[in-house]
């Protein structure tokens, strides 16, 4: 499976496992998917910088709870491993 397919499938699975995500959170995850596919990886600090700050000035911190952020970081680590 190609890297873009892996990223998309992983993000889609995360969304399916979290049916209560808001439209804002879904937008963020879409940005995350595109970022990962384009760059091939991500650093924790990227999540509080552009393009993620377009959705909220604090990036991921303004959109997700600390527990959700931990889950998303674990997800991105699995994807790029």
N, CA, C and O of each residue as an XYZ file, in Angstrom:
324
protein
N       0.851     -1.185      0.000
C       0.000      0.000      0.000
C       0.895      1.247      0.000
O       1.908      1.292      0.698
N       0.518      2.237     -0.775
C       1.319      3.461     -0.866
C       1.186      4.285      0.419
O       0.238      4.114      1.186
N       2.143      5.169      0.633
C       2.096      6.027      1.820
C       0.821      6.877      1.861
O       0.179      6.941      2.910
N       0.427      7.536      0.750
C      -0.833      8.307      0.793
C      -2.044      7.452      1.169
O      -2.932      7.913      1.886
N      -2.080      6.201      0.684
C      -3.187      5.304      1.033
C      -3.162      4.966      2.522
O      -4.201      4.941      3.182
N      -1.966      4.708      3.036
C      -1.817      4.397      4.464
C      -2.293      5.565      5.314
O      -3.026      5.374      6.284
N      -1.880      6.770      4.953
C      -2.272      7.969      5.691
C      -3.789      8.135      5.651
O      -4.426      8.313      6.689
N      -4.364      8.075      4.454
C      -5.809      8.268      4.314
C      -6.589      7.218      5.085
O      -7.560      7.542      5.768
N      -6.174      5.964      4.981
C      -6.871      4.885      5.684
C      -6.780      5.077      7.197
O      -7.766      4.878      7.907
N      -5.618      5.457      7.688
C      -5.427      5.653      9.131
C      -6.288      6.804      9.661
O      -6.903      6.690     10.721
N      -6.326      7.908      8.916
C      -7.136      9.062      9.329
C      -8.626      8.696      9.275
O      -9.383      9.025     10.188
N      -9.041      8.015      8.200
C     -10.441      7.598      8.074
C     -10.845      6.681      9.225
O     -11.952      6.788      9.753
N      -9.943      5.778      9.611
C     -10.224      4.857     10.714
C     -10.356      5.638     12.027
O     -11.246      5.359     12.830
N      -9.471      6.612     12.240
C      -9.538      7.443     13.441
C     -10.890      8.161     13.504
O     -11.525      8.212     14.557
N     -11.322      8.713     12.370
C     -12.602      9.424     12.304
C     -13.748      8.458     12.614
O     -14.670      8.806     13.352
N     -13.693      7.255     12.057
C     -14.746      6.259     12.298
C     -14.821      5.870     13.777
O     -15.900      5.591     14.299
N     -13.664      5.856     14.443
C     -13.613      5.492     15.865
C     -14.038      6.638     16.774
O     -14.232      6.436     17.972
N     -14.185      7.839     16.219
C     -14.559      9.021     16.995
C     -15.760      9.712     16.330
O     -15.617     10.774     15.723
N     -16.942      9.096     16.452
C     -18.117      9.608     15.730
C     -18.622     10.967     16.224
O     -19.486     11.566     15.584
N     -18.110     11.454     17.332
C     -18.605     12.724     17.866
C     -17.731     13.917     17.473
O     -17.916     15.011     18.007
N     -16.793     13.729     16.560
C     -15.919     14.829     16.146
C     -16.732     15.961     15.509
O     -17.680     15.719     14.761
N     -16.345     17.182     15.819
C     -17.017     18.353     15.245
C     -16.517     18.595     13.817
O     -15.515     18.019     13.394
N     -17.219     19.442     13.095
C     -16.791     19.755     11.727
C     -15.405     20.406     11.744
O     -14.601     20.185     10.838
N     -15.130     21.203     12.771
C     -13.820     21.840     12.928
C     -12.725     20.786     13.100
O     -11.655     20.876     12.498
N     -13.017     19.791     13.930
C     -12.060     18.717     14.163
C     -11.844     17.896     12.891
O     -10.724     17.477     12.598
N     -12.911     17.672     12.146
C     -12.793     16.926     10.885
C     -11.955     17.709      9.873
O     -11.156     17.128      9.139
N     -12.141     19.020      9.840
C     -11.322     19.870      8.958
C      -9.853     19.743      9.336
O      -8.986     19.625      8.470
N      -9.583     19.769     10.631
C      -8.208     19.656     11.115
C      -7.594     18.335     10.659
O      -6.460     18.303     10.183
N      -8.343     17.253     10.806
C      -7.830     15.937     10.418
C      -7.598     15.856      8.907
O      -6.681     15.169      8.456
N      -8.419     16.550      8.132
C      -8.200     16.628      6.689
C      -6.897     17.350      6.371
O      -6.130     16.925      5.506
N      -6.660     18.445      7.082
C      -5.395     19.177      6.924
C      -4.215     18.294      7.318
O      -3.183     18.275      6.646
N      -4.385     17.568      8.412
C      -3.329     16.675      8.893
C      -3.007     15.624      7.830
O      -1.839     15.356      7.549
N      -4.041     15.034      7.246
C      -3.850     14.023      6.196
C      -3.050     14.620      5.028
O      -2.070     14.031      4.573
N      -3.474     15.780      4.557
C      -2.799     16.413      3.426
C      -1.347     16.762      3.759
O      -0.451     16.585      2.933
N      -1.126     17.256      4.972
C       0.218     17.625      5.429
C       1.123     16.390      5.433
O       2.246     16.434      4.930
N       0.623     15.288      6.006
C       1.420     14.067      6.082
C       1.751     13.532      4.691
O       2.882     13.120      4.435
N       0.775     13.538      3.803
C       1.000     13.035      2.450
C       2.023     13.907      1.720
O       2.907     13.402      1.028
N       1.888     15.217      1.887
C       2.786     16.153      1.204
C       4.209     16.103      1.751
O       5.176     16.105      0.989
N       4.329     16.059      3.082
C       5.653     16.165      3.716
C       6.275     14.821      4.095
O       7.487     14.735      4.289
N       5.467     13.789      4.201
C       5.986     12.478      4.563
C       6.242     12.294      6.044
O       6.746     11.252      6.463
N       5.903     13.289      6.836
C       6.095     13.199      8.280
C       5.610     14.459      8.940
O       5.182     15.400      8.272
N       5.679     14.477     10.272
C       5.219     15.647     11.009
C       5.895     15.673     12.364
O       6.160     14.629     12.959
N       6.167     16.854     12.838
C       6.711     17.050     14.186
C       5.590     17.607     15.058
O       4.670     18.259     14.564
N       5.676     17.348     16.335
C       4.652     17.848     17.267
C       4.471     19.365     17.123
O       3.346     19.864     17.158
N       5.570     20.086     16.963
C       5.486     21.545     16.882
C       4.749     22.021     15.624
O       4.196     23.120     15.605
N       4.744     21.181     14.563
C       4.027     21.553     13.339
C       2.539     21.755     13.606
O       1.885     22.539     12.919
N       2.010     21.060     14.589
C       0.570     21.077     14.865
C       0.094     22.384     15.499
O      -1.108     22.611     15.637
N       1.036     23.233     15.880
C       0.649     24.542     16.434
C       1.160     25.669     15.538
O       1.288     26.815     15.970
N       1.452     25.322     14.277
C       1.900     26.295     13.282
C       1.017     26.182     12.047
O       0.181     25.282     11.956
N       1.203     27.104     11.089
C       0.466     27.021      9.829
C       0.775     25.688      9.159
O       1.912     25.228      9.258
N      -0.166     25.047      8.488
C      -1.521     25.513      8.170
C      -2.548     25.288      9.269
O      -3.703     25.688      9.127
N      -2.140     24.651     10.364
C      -3.112     24.275     11.400
C      -3.664     25.469     12.168
O      -4.756     25.398     12.731
N      -2.913     26.565     12.191
C      -3.379     27.760     12.889
C      -4.443     28.510     12.093
O      -5.034     29.463     12.602
N      -4.696     28.095     10.853
C      -5.783     28.691     10.068
C      -7.126     28.370     10.733
O      -8.041     29.194     10.730
N      -7.233     27.168     11.301
C      -8.483     26.732     11.935
C      -8.639     27.284     13.343
O      -9.755     27.543     13.793
N      -7.521     27.463     14.040
C      -7.539     28.032     15.394
C      -6.150     28.609     15.659
O      -5.146     27.980     15.325
N      -6.085     29.799     16.255
C      -4.769     30.428     16.503
C      -3.794     29.536     17.287
O      -2.579     29.656     17.134
N      -4.337     28.641     18.125
C      -3.480     27.739     18.900
C      -3.263     26.398     18.214
O      -2.686     25.486     18.805
N      -3.718     26.271     16.975
C      -3.544     25.003     16.273
C      -4.305     23.887     16.964
O      -5.437     24.070     17.415
N      -3.665     22.731     17.040
C      -4.323     21.538     17.604
C      -4.822     21.772     19.025
O      -5.851     21.220     19.414
N      -4.111     22.580     19.801
C      -4.492     22.812     21.203
C      -5.843     23.507     21.335
O      -6.526     23.354     22.348
N      -6.231     24.271     20.314
C      -7.498     24.974     20.372
C      -8.669     24.167     19.853
O      -9.813     24.617     19.919
N      -8.396     22.976     19.335
C      -9.432     22.197     18.661
C      -9.698     20.865     19.363
O     -10.824     20.368     19.355
N      -8.668     20.296     19.965
C      -8.796     18.989     20.606
C      -8.404     19.065     22.085
O      -7.632     19.932     22.495
N      -8.952     18.141     22.871
C      -8.587     18.019     24.286
C      -7.194     17.398     24.383
O      -6.711     16.798     23.423
N      -6.546     17.543     25.549
C      -5.223     16.910     25.715
C      -5.241     15.405     25.426
O      -4.298     14.882     24.832
N      -6.296     14.710     25.838
C      -6.382     13.261     25.591
C      -6.472     12.980     24.093
O      -5.831     12.058     23.588
N      -7.270     13.778     23.387
C      -7.400     13.598     21.936
C      -6.078     13.921     21.235
O      -5.698     13.246     20.278
N      -5.384     14.950     21.714
C      -4.083     15.301     21.132
C      -3.116     14.132     21.284
O      -2.381     13.814     20.349
N      -3.109     13.492     22.445
C      -2.245     12.325     22.657
C      -2.569     11.220     21.663
O      -1.671     10.588     21.108
N      -3.867     10.993     21.442
C      -4.287      9.971     20.475
C      -3.818     10.324     19.067
O      -3.345      9.456     18.332
N      -3.947     11.583     18.694
C      -3.551     12.028     17.355
C      -2.036     11.913     17.181
O      -1.562     11.512     16.118
N      -1.283     12.263     18.217
C       0.177     12.129     18.148
C       0.576     10.659     18.002
O       1.482     10.331     17.237
N      -0.100      9.782     18.734
C       0.183      8.342     18.615
C      -0.153      7.859     17.202
O       0.577      7.056     16.622
N      -1.256      8.354     16.661
C      -1.675      8.007     15.306
C      -0.613      8.434     14.290
O      -0.234      7.646     13.423
N      -0.135      9.665     14.390
C       0.861     10.145     13.421
C       2.172      9.382     13.553
O       2.858      9.150     12.558
N       2.526      8.987     14.779
C       3.754      8.203     14.979
C       3.624      6.842     14.301
O       4.567      6.359     13.675
N       2.447      6.227     14.431
C       2.234      4.919     13.779
C       2.294      5.070     12.261
O       2.873      4.229     11.573
N       1.704      6.127     11.747
C       1.664      6.322     10.294
C       3.063      6.476      9.711
O       3.382      5.868      8.689
N       3.896      7.284     10.355
C       5.209      7.577      9.781
C       6.305      6.604     10.222
O       7.457      6.730      9.805
N       5.946      5.640     11.059
C       6.943      4.670     11.551
C       7.477      3.791     10.434
O       8.319      2.927     10.677
